[in-house]
Amino acid sequence: MGQKKTTNEIISRAEDTLFTVQLGLEHMKGQDPRARLAGLRNLVVFGRSVTNILQNLRSTEPKFDEWYQPYVKEMEVDELMRFFYKLRSEILKEGAVAVHSSMSLNGDPMEVFKHFKAPPRAKSFFIGDRIGGSGWEVEVGEGETEKYYVQFPNEIPGLRVDINIHLSHAPERFEGVPATELCEWYLTYLARMVADAKKVFQ
């Protein structure tokens, strides 16, 4: 058996894991659609790990359960917390997360072609696919295509494109909310819990 961890070590590990969750959110806000999905998976999986790590304080702090029970009750009745808990299990079992995107476009979409050169065998250009990416459908074989992603510049003169990804199976009242906003709320909750544990037990 490993050596018993101290309160300080447990809280330090919770803070380190929380930082991983924060990195996940940063990737979600980036331009690379695959990195956004990776960031989402990391945020959800390691977010749950934060609470698991904090529960190790039960072995070092006699009043841990007294402190933790109000959080347990909050998480049990909060539908978004329950959703993130379920989502983690789905990601670990299936390795994927169901998302879709929404897009608003103002201006002339033909401005896009002034900024991106089509790769060889490109068939069509797409904006805002399921994971919020844009780029070219490229023929790679007989009747087979692959997506060639490009990164939109922050500003294209004469065109504004806003793309958000959404969690497909989020509770109904959150269906139209961008995934980044829901994840920011989740991160804020976890950060408050870690900060409170540090204040109470250190």
C-alpha positions as CSV (number, residue, x, y, z in Angstrom):
1,M,0.0,0.0,0.0
2,G,1.1,3.6,-0.7
3,Q,2.0,6.0,2.0
4,K,-1.0,7.9,3.4
5,K,-1.3,11.3,1.9
6,T,-1.5,14.4,4.1
7,T,-4.2,17.1,3.9
8,N,-1.8,19.5,2.1
9,E,-0.8,16.8,-0.5
10,I,-4.5,16.0,-1.2
11,I,-5.4,19.6,-1.7
12,S,-2.4,20.2,-3.8
13,R,-3.4,17.3,-6.1
14,A,-6.9,18.7,-6.3
15,E,-5.5,22.0,-7.4
16,D,-3.3,20.4,-10.0
17,T,-6.2,18.5,-11.4
18,L,-8.3,21.7,-11.4
19,F,-5.6,23.3,-13.5
20,T,-6.0,20.4,-16.1
21,V,-9.7,21.3,-16.2
22,Q,-8.9,24.9,-16.8
23,L,-6.6,23.9,-19.7
24,G,-9.5,21.9,-21.1
25,L,-11.6,25.0,-21.2
26,E,-8.8,27.0,-22.8
27,H,-8.6,24.4,-25.6
28,M,-12.4,24.6,-26.0
29,K,-12.1,28.3,-26.7
30,G,-9.5,27.8,-29.4
31,Q,-9.8,27.6,-33.2
32,D,-8.9,24.0,-33.7
33,P,-12.1,21.9,-33.8
34,R,-10.4,18.7,-32.8
35,A,-8.6,20.4,-29.9
36,R,-11.9,21.8,-28.8
37,L,-13.3,18.3,-28.5
38,A,-10.2,17.1,-26.7
39,G,-10.5,20.0,-24.3
40,L,-14.1,19.2,-23.6
41,R,-13.3,15.6,-22.9
42,N,-10.5,16.6,-20.5
43,L,-12.6,19.1,-18.7
44,V,-15.4,16.6,-18.1
45,V,-13.3,13.7,-17.1
46,F,-10.8,15.6,-14.9
47,G,-13.6,17.7,-13.4
48,R,-15.1,14.7,-11.8
49,S,-11.6,13.7,-10.6
50,V,-11.4,16.9,-8.6
51,T,-14.3,15.8,-6.4
52,N,-12.9,12.2,-6.1
53,I,-9.5,13.6,-5.0
54,L,-11.1,15.9,-2.4
55,Q,-12.9,12.9,-0.9
56,N,-9.5,11.5,0.2
57,L,-9.6,14.2,2.9
58,R,-12.0,11.9,4.7
59,S,-8.9,9.9,5.8
60,T,-7.1,13.0,7.2
61,E,-9.9,15.3,8.4
62,P,-12.5,14.1,10.9
63,K,-14.9,16.9,9.9
64,F,-14.7,16.2,6.2
65,D,-18.2,14.7,5.8
66,E,-19.7,17.5,7.7
67,W,-18.1,19.9,5.3
68,Y,-18.8,17.8,2.2
69,Q,-22.4,16.9,2.7
70,P,-23.8,20.3,1.6
71,Y,-21.9,20.0,-1.6
72,V,-23.2,16.5,-2.2
73,K,-26.8,17.7,-1.7
74,E,-26.2,20.6,-4.1
75,M,-24.8,18.3,-6.8
76,E,-27.6,15.8,-6.4
77,V,-30.3,18.4,-7.0
78,D,-28.5,20.4,-9.7
79,E,-29.5,19.0,-13.1
80,L,-26.3,20.4,-14.8
81,M,-24.0,18.8,-12.3
82,R,-25.9,15.5,-12.7
83,F,-25.5,15.9,-16.5
84,F,-21.7,16.4,-16.3
85,Y,-21.4,13.4,-14.0
86,K,-23.3,11.2,-16.5
87,L,-21.3,12.7,-19.4
88,R,-18.1,11.6,-17.8
89,S,-19.2,8.0,-17.7
90,E,-20.3,8.1,-21.3
91,I,-16.9,9.5,-22.4
92,L,-15.0,6.9,-20.5
93,K,-17.1,4.1,-21.9
94,E,-17.5,5.2,-25.5
95,G,-14.6,7.6,-26.0
96,A,-16.8,10.2,-27.6
97,V,-19.2,13.0,-26.7
98,A,-22.3,14.1,-28.6
99,V,-22.0,17.7,-29.8
100,H,-23.5,19.9,-32.5
101,S,-22.7,23.4,-33.7
102,S,-24.6,26.6,-34.4
103,M,-23.5,29.4,-36.7
104,S,-24.4,33.0,-37.4
105,L,-23.0,34.6,-40.6
106,N,-23.1,38.2,-41.6
107,G,-21.7,39.5,-44.9
108,D,-20.6,37.8,-48.1
109,P,-19.5,34.2,-47.6
110,M,-17.6,34.4,-50.8
111,E,-15.0,36.4,-48.9
112,V,-13.8,33.1,-47.4
113,F,-12.3,32.0,-50.7
114,K,-10.0,35.0,-50.8
115,H,-8.3,33.7,-47.7
116,F,-8.1,30.0,-48.3
117,K,-6.6,28.2,-51.2
118,A,-8.3,24.9,-52.0
119,P,-6.1,21.8,-51.5
120,P,-5.8,19.3,-54.4
121,R,-8.9,17.3,-55.1
122,A,-11.1,19.6,-53.0
123,K,-14.8,19.1,-53.8
124,S,-16.6,21.7,-51.6
125,F,-16.1,24.1,-48.7
126,F,-18.0,23.8,-45.4
127,I,-18.5,26.2,-42.6
128,G,-19.5,25.1,-39.1
129,D,-19.7,21.3,-39.1
130,R,-20.8,19.2,-36.2
131,I,-17.7,20.0,-34.1
132,G,-17.7,23.7,-35.2
133,G,-14.9,23.3,-37.8
134,S,-14.7,24.7,-41.3
135,G,-12.7,23.7,-44.3
136,W,-12.7,21.6,-47.4
137,E,-14.2,18.2,-48.3
138,V,-11.3,16.5,-50.1
139,E,-11.6,13.4,-52.3
140,V,-9.1,10.8,-51.1
141,G,-10.4,7.8,-53.0
142,E,-13.2,6.5,-55.2
143,G,-16.3,8.0,-53.6
144,E,-14.5,8.7,-50.3
145,T,-13.8,12.1,-48.8
146,E,-12.1,13.5,-45.8
147,K,-12.3,16.9,-44.1
148,Y,-9.4,19.3,-44.4
149,Y,-9.8,21.8,-41.6
150,V,-8.7,25.4,-41.8
151,Q,-8.6,28.1,-39.1
152,F,-10.6,31.2,-39.7
153,P,-8.8,34.5,-39.2
154,N,-10.3,36.5,-36.3
155,E,-11.4,39.1,-38.8
156,I,-12.3,38.7,-42.4
157,P,-13.2,42.0,-44.0
158,G,-16.8,42.0,-45.2
159,L,-17.6,38.8,-43.2
160,R,-18.4,37.8,-39.6
161,V,-18.8,34.2,-38.7
162,D,-19.7,33.1,-35.1
163,I,-19.6,29.4,-34.5
164,N,-20.5,27.7,-31.2
165,I,-20.5,24.0,-30.2
166,H,-23.3,22.7,-28.0
167,L,-23.7,19.6,-25.8
168,S,-26.3,17.6,-27.6
169,H,-27.9,15.9,-24.6
170,A,-27.7,18.8,-22.1
171,P,-30.8,19.4,-20.0
172,E,-33.5,21.0,-22.0
173,R,-33.2,24.5,-20.6
174,F,-29.5,24.5,-21.5
175,E,-29.8,23.2,-25.1
176,G,-29.1,26.5,-26.8
177,V,-26.3,27.5,-24.5
178,P,-22.8,27.3,-25.9
179,A,-20.8,24.4,-24.4
180,T,-18.1,26.8,-23.2
181,E,-20.6,28.7,-21.0
182,L,-21.8,25.5,-19.4
183,C,-18.2,24.3,-18.8
184,E,-17.2,27.7,-17.4
185,W,-20.1,27.3,-14.9
186,Y,-18.9,23.8,-14.0
187,L,-15.3,24.9,-13.6
188,T,-16.3,27.8,-11.4
189,Y,-18.2,25.4,-9.1
190,L,-15.3,23.1,-8.8
191,A,-12.9,26.0,-8.2
192,R,-15.1,27.3,-5.4
193,M,-15.1,23.8,-3.8
194,V,-11.3,23.5,-3.9
195,A,-10.8,27.0,-2.5
196,D,-13.3,26.3,0.3
197,A,-11.5,23.0,1.2
198,K,-8.2,24.9,1.3
199,K,-9.6,27.5,3.5
200,V,-11.2,25.1,5.9
201,F,-8.6,22.4,6.2
202,Q,-5.3,24.1,5.6
